[in-house]
């Protein structure tokens, strides 16, 4: 199970790296007035979203494997799983926002994306605290 846990941590870390950077690209896209630069950023965002999705799948599957191996015990795990569902929702929200940029339908400011960019940091902080401290 330690190998599964190690790979789970690697995939989670990689997934979150993408979730930290993708909204930062959105900040730049929301500010960009040069069409060539916007197209380049859009291409970067598309590739990053696809790659991040490929990292999310094994992260979630390995997490399920750990859950089946260790069992479903403690209130901290219920809270952690609820936060993981929020992370998955955030990931899908990034995909939705990317499609809006692709369709020229973005109506949000770069400031909104700066705040949106902080959400995965808070989710990761809460998840790590729950896993390490197991407060309840």
HUCOR-V688015 format. One record per backbone hydrogen bond with DSSP energy under -0.5 kcal/mol. CO is the residue of the C=O (numbers start at 1). NH is the residue of the N-H. E is the energy in kcal/mol with one decimal. If there is no record, write none. Layout:
CO&NH&E  CO&NH&E
This chain:
1&5&-2.6  2&6&-2.4  3&7&-2.5  4&8&-2.4  5&9&-2.3  6&10&-2.1  7&11&-2.6  8&12&-2.6  9&13&-2.6  10&14&-2.2  11&15&-2.7  12&16&-2.7  13&17&-1.9  14&18&-1.7  15&19&-2.0  16&20&-2.0  17&21&-1.7  18&22&-2.8  19&23&-0.6  21&25&-1.8  22&26&-1.7  23&27&-2.0  24&28&-1.8  25&29&-2.8  26&30&-2.7  27&31&-1.1  28&32&-1.6  33&35&-0.6  34&38&-2.5  35&39&-2.4  36&40&-1.9  37&41&-2.6  38&42&-2.5  39&43&-2.1  40&44&-2.1  41&45&-2.6  42&46&-2.4  43&47&-2.3  44&48&-2.5  45&49&-2.6  46&50&-2.3  47&51&-2.5  48&52&-3.0  49&53&-2.2  50&54&-2.0  51&55&-1.4  52&56&-2.0  53&57&-1.8  54&58&-0.8  55&59&-1.5  56&60&-2.6  57&61&-2.6  58&62&-3.0  59&63&-1.8  60&64&-2.4  61&65&-2.1  62&66&-2.3  63&67&-2.4  64&68&-2.7  65&69&-2.1  66&70&-2.9  67&71&-2.6  71&73&-0.9  74&77&-0.7  74&78&-1.2  75&79&-2.3  76&80&-2.6  77&81&-2.8  78&82&-1.9  79&83&-2.0  80&84&-2.3  81&85&-2.0  82&86&-1.6  83&87&-2.2  84&88&-2.5  85&89&-2.3  86&90&-2.6  87&91&-2.5  88&92&-2.2  89&93&-2.4  90&94&-2.2  91&95&-1.6  92&96&-2.2  93&97&-2.6  94&98&-2.3  95&99&-2.1  96&100&-1.7  97&101&-2.1  98&102&-2.6  99&103&-2.0  100&105&-3.1  100&106&-0.6  101&104&-1.2  109&113&-1.7  110&114&-1.6  111&115&-1.7  112&116&-2.7  113&117&-2.0  115&118&-1.6  115&119&-0.5  116&119&-1.1  118&122&-1.8  119&123&-2.4  120&124&-2.7  121&125&-2.3  122&126&-2.3  123&127&-2.6  124&128&-2.8  125&129&-2.2  126&130&-2.3  127&131&-2.5  128&132&-2.6  129&133&-2.6  129&134&-0.8  130&134&-1.1  136&75&-1.2
